[in-house]
Amino acid sequence: MPKFRSSVWLIVVAALCWLLLLLGTLSQGRTVLGLPPDWPRWLLLLAQGGFAASVFLYTRLQPDPLSGHGFLALLLRLFWRGLILTGLLVGVQAFVRLAADHSLPLPGDITASVGYTISLALFIILLARTLYIWRSLVNFRGSPRLQREWTAFEVILGITLLFQLFVWHTPDYVRVAVITGLGLFGVYLSGHQRWVAYLSQGQKLQAIMLQLGVLGFLTLFLFYLRNAQTDPALLTPPTQQAFLALTSFFAVFYAVAGLLVTLFNLPIADVYEQRRAEILSLQQLSQIIQRGQTAAEIYQALFTSAVQTIRADAAWLDAPAQPIDTTGPAPAAPTHELLPADLAALRPQLAALVEAGQAEIIDNDLLRSQRLVGLSQKYGSAAILPLRSTTHDYGHLLLLKKNQAGFEPEDLSILHTFTTQTVLSLENLQLAQEARISQRAQDELRIAALVQERLIPKHLPTDNWFEISTYAQAAKEVGGDFYDFLHLPGQRLAVLIGDVSGKGVTAAFHTAQMKGIFHALMQPNPLAKKDRERYPDPHRFMVLANEALTHCLERSSFITASFYLIDYEAGGFSFARAGHCHTLYYHSIKEEVSYFRSEGLGLGILRDASYGRHVKNQFWDYNPGDVMVIYTDGIPEARNADGDEYGEERLAQMLGQCFYQSAEEINQYIREDVQEFSKGLPLHDDQTLLVIKFKSAQPQP
């Protein structure tokens, strides 16, 4: 209610100031409504300044116009408001011109003064609305520091407005320095265009058109006011002084900057959309595991995802004639842009390649190698990927492109993820059929446990910088804990640990989804200039993972996780926590044990754009001899016969007693203490423990 009242009073003040400005303008050289002529210039400046200040303050007090990622809706509202105000400007000036040509029975000089005052009000309203819509876009995903900088920019603009109300005898170079400094400050703020990255290619084209429209409206107003100032019939106050000039400069420059950023992003929009398509395709394949589809549906999902993501000109999935599951039909052989004669020519050639032991073939110059001949069209590149596990052969996927060198390393990486996920799905389906023959319930758990076991890394990463030791024990046949490692270029290691809500088969399926998402998101960005910019930071990883899980995780389920990105050359690591247990850390320099306590919300709890505000990046420079202990809640929540929990305090004490040992010895020391505390009682929850120790002798980068 107080804000509403203040807004109403600001409208009243703005209206009174505008009327005062109108009467003062009309009074130049004449008597209006019995008032004395030739009002003092300071009164006109005061009226204009009061009107501008009231309009800007009123606009500032309104709620933030940006809702979520509604950037186009925001620009569209600004466009329509600008169109209406510009239409009013054109109408007013047409009316003034008719009066000046004596087409209307009105005095031309009075009509011109009224028209100027109305046009000035329209321009200030458009400037205020544009400025605070730009503020919403500047502050999108902005830091508190950026918000403070914007507030400082507003304050300086306000001081500039007040400065125009008084006569100051200052040297020209001081005014030029102040205006130049504020202009550069506006240029700096105009560089914050993070919102553009969230637009698709089609949306970017729409944003360009809307920004061009807004830019045109502002330019039209500026041209009018510039001409109005030189009009001898108008004795107007200096409207194009610092305040209006700087505000107009920022409004126009931000529109131009946004336009340029959007244009420069257009060539790479397809890359980002392809990345999005890859993640969505991976989600679809992951959902197949959970829903238990037939073999024909699994093959079709792989085929559709591969063709659309890689943009193949032709494709064929050579599936075995014998159906994997007895409940559905034998899987057909999906094809794309291939004739029956092409398939007849391909079958013997593909069989010969398989018999020769060439399981996976990537040929980016078919015209030279003549590996696949007899096709109705000429193709320059081919990729043949086997669908094979250690025990079964599920066929081959053939993709063709007309251009040479059509398959890049990034394409092959995502194709390997697709085929691996598909083989896992088919393997699960195969095992599920075996389970139905015998004890269905127990075998289902055994299959899920087998799936989960395959998700756990068999070989731990090794390096000269660190030691790693792991331990995992499920409370039941199938647990919900998981972890994974991935070496990245530049002596970096990505570490992921998590815990899926619930237990049993569903939890195992969700761990498979999370592993697939982890590997998909950690594919390199080919447009990045530096290795360290090619992969998402922990905060970005959590946001993208939450977005991916939104489409495939039940509403009742969520996943807690912690993600670490260790950079050995830089001697530090960054991490983000999504509702997972706090990281336990031994500081070798301080000789103390403590927890990294940071914000974090589990994945899948919030399923909108606001999730990113609940996850924070943290950075730490490690020292030789430091120890990091990462675990799931089954460790501190282990219980004894009295129902007491093991607790974080005891865990920290154990690390304080054994930090000098190797990673494996530290892991065993903590694990044995937890088991001693529980005294042989069955596990209350899954237990996972990872110990990373940075070696005392670190190699030179």
LOVO-775066 format. One record per residue (C-alpha): z negated, y, x. Coordinates in steps of 0.02 Angstrom, whole numbers, plus 50000, padded with zeros to 5 digits. Layout:
ZYX/...
REM end
This chain:
500005000050000/499635013050138/501345009650215/502185011850047/501315028450017/501765034950189/503575029850159/503595039449995/502875054950076/504175053850215/505565053750085/504805069050003/504645078150170/506435073550216/507085080250050/506115096650069/506715099050248/508515095850197/508395108550055/507655121150177/509075117750299/510355119850158/509625136550100/509475142750279/511285138250315/511885146850157/510855162450198/511885166750352/512625183750308/512185182950123/510755182849998/510435166149912/509315164549758/508565181549796/507945175849967/508195187150120/509795184050221/509975178150401/508475166550415/507785165050591/508565151450698/506905143050735/506675139650549/508365130850539/507945120550692/506255116050617/507075110650454/508365100150545/507055092450660/505885088750515/507275080350417/507815069550566/506015064750609/505615060050428/507175049350409/506885040350574/505035037350538/505425031050364/506705018650433/505495013150569/504125008950442/505244996850348/505054977950381/506094970350520/507824967850443/508204952550551/507714936050473/507854920550583/509624919350653/510424930050516/511384940850640/512994941450539/512064945850379/511194960050471/512834966750542/513654964950371/512294975550288/512494988850423/514384988450400/514284991050212/513015005050230/514115013250361/515635011250249/514745019350102/514095033850207/515795036450289/516615036050117/515405049550060/515835059750216/517695058450177/517375063149996/516325078350042/517615084450167/519025082150042/518035092749919/517755106050054/519605106250097/520095108549915/518905123349903/519595130850064/521385129349996/520815138049835/521225122349736/519485123549664/518665139349593/517295139149727/516955150249878/517645141450032/516295147250153/514865141850039/515685125050004/515935122350191/514095125850225/513525114050088/514755100750148/514145102550326/512325100550276/512705085050171/513755077450312/512375080650438/511135071650325/512325056850306/512535055950495/510655056050528/510395042350397/511765031750478/511045034750651/509285029850598/509875013950512/510975009150660/509625012750788/508325001450707/509554987350673/509994988150858/508124987450892/507994970850797/509434963650900/508744970251065/507014962851032/507694945750977/506834933051090/506264948051192/504684948451297/503184959651257/503744970351404/505434973351323/504584978351161/503504990851256/505054997751340/505895000351172/504355009351107/504425020651260/506255024051222/505815029251044/504405040451103/505535049351228/506845051851092/505505059450980/504925071051119/506735076051145/506845080650960/505265091350971/505945099351130/507415106351030/506245115750912/505665127851048/506515139251171/506235132551346/506865141451499/507215126451610/508545124951745/510135115951698/509865102351829/508195097751747/509015095551578/510435085651656/509195074351748/508165071051591/509685067351484/510465056451620/508845046751643/508655043451458/510485038751446/510275025951585/508735019351498/509805016851342/511135007851446/509784996151513/509174992051337/510964989151280/511104974651400/509954963751293/511204954051189/510384936751181/510834934850999/512684932951041/512374915751120/511804909050951/513474912450865/514874899950847/516654904850891/517064909250711/515464919350692/515844928750854/517534934050785/516674940350627/515384949550733/516774958050832/517594964450672/515934970850602/515474979450766/517184987650773/516904994250597/515185001350640/515895009050799/517285017050697/516055024550572/514995032150710/516515039050800/517175047050640/515515056050611/515455061850792/517205069250782/516775078350622/515165086050690/516035091050852/517375100350753/516055107750637/515155115750783/516695125050837/517115130750661/516855149650654/516505148450468/514945138250502/513465146450584/512605129950618/511135125250728/511585115950889/511685098650811/512445090450962/510955094251072/509985080951167/509195071351022/510745068050917/511835066251071/510705053251153/510415043750992/512285043350958/512625038151137/511435023351124/512085018050954/513885018551014/513535010851185/512544996251111/513974992650991/515214993151136/514084982051244/513874969551103/515744969651075/516104966251259/514784952451272/515494944151116/517264945251185/516744938051354/515844923751265/517364918851162/518184908251299/516614897651321/516174896251137/517134879751130/516054872851271/514424876751180/515104869851017/515644854151108/513884852351179/513204854051003/514434841050941/513874829251080/512054830751029/512454828550844/513524813350884/512104806050986/510934809050839/512124799650726/512144784750844/510244785350858/510064785350669/511114769550661/509734760250755/508424766150634/509424762750476/510004745550534/511864747650495/513164733850506/514214730950661/515754738550577/514794754650541/514134755250720/515884753350792/516574766550674/515184778750718/515534776550905/517404778350881/517274794050774/516004802250890/517014798551047/518684804550977/517974820650905/516874824951054/518154821151191/519614827251082/520684812151122/522524812351072/522494793551037/521164779951038/520834761651001/519234751650992/519584733451032/518134724550944/517864705550948/518544695850801/516894686750773/515664697550675/513994700850757/513034700350594/513364687850457/512924700150317/514444711350341/516294709250368/517074706850537/517254723850621/519004730850609/519884738650759/519814757550729/521364766850791/521894784950806/523714790550820/524284773250879/525634762850794/525524743850769/526864742150904/525734751851023/524294739850991/525424724951020/525924732351188/524144736851236/523274720251199/524044709851340/523904724051465/522074726851423/521714708151432/522544707351604/521484721751668/519884713451605/520354696751684/520684705851849/518884711851846/519284730151808/517964733151676/517944752251674/519534761651712/519774780351724/521584784851760/522004803451759/523824800851811/524614787251703/526364793751737/526174789251921/525154773251907/526154766051761/524574756451712/524904756951524/526744755751475/527734752451318/526894765551208/527844775951081/527244792151162/526924797351341/525114799651393/524474807051555/522664800951557/521714785651500/519894780051494/519434761851462/517564758951440/516784741851412/515474738651278/514494725351370/512684720351394/511974707351513/512254693651384/513634699451265/515374707151268/515614719051122/517394724751161/518204739851243/518484758051197/520174765451248/520454784351244/522114792651285/522594810851320/524334817851339/523904829551482/523514823551657/521744824751727/521104824951549/519444816251582/518174826651678/516504820351746/515564828751602/516654819351476/516314802851561/514454806251567/514324809051380/515464794051347/514294783151450/512844789451344/513814785151185/514294767751243/512544763951309/511794769151143/513084758851049/512764743251154/510914745551123/511254746650936/512344731150939/511064722051046/509714726450922/510824720450781/511144704150874/509294701550905/508894706150725/510034692250663/509134679850774/507484686050706/508024682850525/508334664750565/506544661950624/504964671550590/505634688050528/504104699050545/503544693250718/505294692950787/505604710650725/504124716650827/504724706850977/506454714650965/505714732050952/504614728251103/506154722651198/507044738851153/505534748751210/505424738951372/507224743151410/506854761551384/505514761451520/506254765151693/506304749251798/506414758551963/505314773452002/506114788452090/505754789052275/505844803952392/505064811052549/504144824352451/503084814152331/502364797452277/502404791252097/501394777652014/501494772651830/500524761951708/500914758251526/500044746651404/500404745751216/498954743251096/500044731850987/501664722551012/502624738851003/501914755751052/502444773751036/502194779751216/503684783251328/504134791451492/505704793951596/506314801751758/507964809551808/508484815551981/509444832051977/510474840552114/509564852052232/508064840752266/507384842052089/506594829251974/506454829951784/504954820551712/504684817351526/503174809151445/502784807951260/501954799251115/502774795550948/501694796450792/501444779350715/501694762150789/502844747150772/504714746450752/504924764350690/504024771150841/505144760850956/506684767950870/506044785650891/505734782551077/507554777051091/508094793051006/507034803651122/507704794951277/509484797751218/509134816051182/508334817951354/509864811351445/511064821151333/510184837751359/510074835251548/511954834251567/512544848351683/513294864151612/514984865851699/515014884751674/513424888151772/513684896551940/512134889052022/511434871452018/509764877851955/510604886151806/511564870551754/510094862451667/508924868951531/507204874951581/505704866151500/505554878751358/507414877551317/507334858551327/505924857951198/506844869651080/508464859451089/507524842951073/506614849450919/508274854850843/509034837750877/507544828150807/507564838850649/509104829450592/508474811750622/506564811750614/505664808250451/504624822450382/503044812350407/503394809050591/503254819750747/503274817550935/502124825151066/502884827351238/502734836151404/504234840351512/504134844451697/505504851051812/504934848851993/505894858652126/505454852052299/506504864452395/505614878852307/503934870252322/503474871952139/503734865651964/503904872351787/503324863251632/503134864851444/501954855751327/502414850851149/500704845951079/500414833151216/498854830151321/498444843551449/498994840251628/497604835751752/497854843251924/497004842552094/497214858452200/497154853552383/496884871452443/495484875452320/494834857552330/494524857252143/495114847951990/495654857151832/496744855751678/498314865951642/497914871851466/499424879251381/500124881951207/501214868851128/501694861750959/502314844050930/504174840850907/504684839150725/503204848450651/504134864950630/505964862550588/506664880150598/507064893450726/505244898950741/504794883350842/505254891851007/503804903950988/502564889550994/503094882451163/502844891551327/503524889351503/502244888051642/502564888551830/501544882151975/501804882052163/501134865652229/500384862552401/500464846952510/499134834752452/499104841052271/498964827552136/499624828451958/498974816051828/500004814651668/499424803351527/499434799751341/497954801451225/497544782851238/496684786551406/495394799951356/495184792151182/494754774651248/493114769151167/491644758551219/490574747151112/489564762051046/491134771050988/491024784551123/492634791151195/493074790951379/493474809651375/494394822251482/492824826751582/492594809151648/494444807951687/494324823951791/492804816951882/493754801151928/495174811352002/493904821352101/493274805152178/494954797652228/496174812052258/496334807752444/497064790452408/498884786052378/499674788352206/499574769552170/497744768752224/497304783952117/498174776051968/497254759551994/495574768352021/495714777951855/496404762951762/494994751451818/493694764551769/494444765851594/494424746851578/492634746051640/492154759351512/492954749451370/492114732951430/493544721751374/493704729051199/495474728951125/496464744751155/496174758151026/497844766551065/499314764851184/498904769651362/500134777551483/499644784951651/500784793551778/500154799551947/501234810952055/500564815252228/501434827852338/501424820952514/500384829652645/501894830552761/503264839352663/505044839052734/505874855352783/507044861552642/
REM end
